[in-house]
Amino acid sequence: MQEAIATVKKWLNEIVEVLILLAIVGAFVGVLFDDYFGVIANISAIATKFGDGGLAGLLALILFAHWYKKR
């Protein structure tokens, strides 16, 4: 059972890494060309939501960054 959970966890980590890479490539392409898919607009909307959240948004951002570094 532990091996199955470890395998699923490994797959999910790899999928997340691919999605992060796609977001980075999408942002890079959005900078070079017209932001056709709206990647940069979505990133700025997420940043705005964290900023509008005040202290709660800052704490959520810190917790997310800590969780991501821990991985």
Helices and strands as residue ranges (DSSP letters): H 2-32, H 39-52, H 55-70
